[in-house]
Amino acid sequence: MSQIQEMCRICLHLKLEPDDTAAITDDEFQAKIQTVFSFELPADEPMPCRMCRSCCVKINEFYAFHEAVRSSQVQLQLMLSSGAGEEVVKQEQADSDLEEAKFDPEIKQEASESDSEDDRPLKGRQDYPDVP
């Protein structure tokens, strides 16, 4: 077997242990790969046909995320078509307004190393007799 055939097809990791790999020719993985990637990884090419455990896990995670997003979009469409979405959005906006109202940042005055006149406090009118 050539060194190329011993690489992970996805990340090109060398020295794959047979117990730590999955076949890229597996129908389930082919379906997931086609779903998460915008390009094909044909299994019939003279390229490696195995992938390491790490890549296998990542592909499963990508696929699960893809499915979660797809499911969320379907639910959103159903909510919007039934009119239930407006109530949810209004509640979230009210919660957001409440959180903004609680935000009270502490403003801290720090000493400036500059002696610029811009850094000094403004003087009162009595210091400028020509100003109306």
QUITA-V606577 format. One record per pair of residues at least 24 apart in sequence whose ideal C-beta (glycine too) atoms are under 10 Angstrom apart, sorted by sequence separation. I is the first residue (numbers start at 1). J is the second residue. D is the distance in whole Angstrom. If there is no record, write none. Layout:
# QUITA-V606577
I&J&D / I&J&D
This chain:
# QUITA-V606577
9&33&10 / 24&48&8 / 25&49&6 / 32&56&10 / 35&59&9 / 36&60&10 / 24&49&5 / 25&50&9 / 26&51&10 / 36&61&9 / 37&62&8 / 23&49&6 / 24&50&7 / 29&55&10 / 33&59&6 / 36&62&4 / 10&37&10 / 21&48&10 / 23&50&6 / 24&51&5 / 29&56&8 / 32&59&6 / 35&62&8 / 36&63&6 / 21&49&9 / 22&50&7 / 23&51&8 / 32&60&7 / 35&63&6 / 36&64&10 / 21&50&4 / 22&51&6 / 33&62&9 / 36&65&9 / 20&50&9 / 21&51&6 / 22&52&8 / 26&56&10 / 29&59&7 / 32&62&8 / 33&63&9 / 36&66&6 / 10&41&8 / 20&51&10 / 21&52&6 / 22&53&8 / 24&55&9 / 29&60&9 / 32&63&4 / 35&66&6 / 36&67&10 / 9&41&7 / 16&48&9 / 18&50&8 / 20&52&6 / 21&53&7 / 24&56&10 / 28&60&10 / 31&63&9 / 32&64&9 / 35&67&8 / 20&53&5 / 22&55&8 / 23&56&10 / 9&43&9 / 16&50&6 / 19&53&9 / 20&54&9 / 21&55&9 / 22&56&5 / 29&63&9 / 32&66&9 / 16&51&8 / 17&52&9 / 21&56&8 / 22&57&10 / 24&59&10 / 28&63&10 / 32&67&10 / 35&70&9 / 9&45&10 / 12&48&8 / 16&52&6 / 17&53&9 / 20&56&9 / 15&52&10 / 16&53&9 / 22&59&9 / 9&47&6 / 10&48&9 / 13&51&9 / 14&52&10 / 22&60&10 / 9&48&4 / 13&52&5 / 7&47&9 / 8&48&7 / 9&49&7 / 10&50&10 / 11&51&8 / 12&52&10 / 13&53&10 / 5&46&9 / 7&48&5 / 9&50&6 / 10&51&5 / 11&52&6 / 13&54&8 / 4&46&9 / 5&47&8 / 6&48&7 / 8&50&7 / 9&51&5 / 10&52&7 / 13&55&8 / 4&47&7 / 5&48&6 / 7&50&8 / 8&51&5 / 9&52&9 / 11&54&7 / 12&55&10 / 2&46&10 / 4&48&6 / 5&49&8 / 6&50&8 / 7&51&9 / 8&52&4 / 10&54&9 / 11&55&5 / 3&48&10 / 5&50&8 / 7&52&9 / 8&53&9 / 10&55&4 / 2&48&9 / 8&54&8 / 9&55&8 / 10&56&8 / 1&48&10 / 8&55&6 / 11&58&9 / 8&56&9 / 10&58&8 / 10&59&7
